Amino acid sequence: MGRQKKYEFLRIIERMEEDNILLIIANIREVIKDSNTGNVNVLSRHSHSAEYPLNSVPRHIQVLEAFEPTEISPQEFEQLTKLYKNDINSFLIYTPIY
């Protein structure tokens, strides 16, 4: 029948006590599923990662929470990729509307 497209926003936050590091990965991705073959392709559009020593994590990063992939609309996808293209701090603060 064709291809189905969806957009996802994903944020992973991992606290590595032994290494004294807070690791944050944020990713906006486009997921395409071919309904004929069942194949799924993930095209990562923008991905940012940041590391902070646990004893000096900035305030705006301290309040972040990890979340599972959240579907966003094509308009939100466009807006996010333009708005946060080179702005890691703001990109990481983005919270999707559920």
Buried (B, 14 or more C-beta within 10 A) or exposed (E): EEEEEBBBBBBEBEEEEEEEBBBBBBBBBBBEBEEEEEEEEEEEBBEBEBEBEEEEBEEEBEEBEEBEBBEBEEEBBEEBBEEBEEEEEEBBBBEBEE
